[in-house]
Amino acid sequence: MDDSLQWQFFRRTVELLRQRGNQVFVLVGPFNEHMLTEGGLRTYLKRKEEVAAWLLQERIPHFIPPALRVRSTRMRVIRPPPAIDCWPSG
């Protein structure tokens, strides 16, 4: 993900906000996961995990809600992963 221009600028923006004394809270999502192809969903979930790991590493309060259960047009139920919630202590 380090080659993503959007990710680089997001990280830089968070860094600048924190350097200037701002409190930062990140809400990741929501996203229409049920609209993704299987390959797209795998990629998206991997990216979401990478974002969560970075937020934890940087001790940035955040919330990553699970996707709503939605019946897709292919009539299969997509069960979302659990929400990831982080409020660093300290």
Secondary structure as UniProt FT lines:
FT   TURN            2..3
FT   HELIX           5..19
FT   TURN            20..21
FT   STRAND          26..27
FT   HELIX           33..35
FT   HELIX           38..57
FT   TURN            58..59
FT   STRAND          62..64
FT   STRAND          70..71
FT   TURN            73..74
FT   STRAND          77..78
FT   STRAND          84..86
//
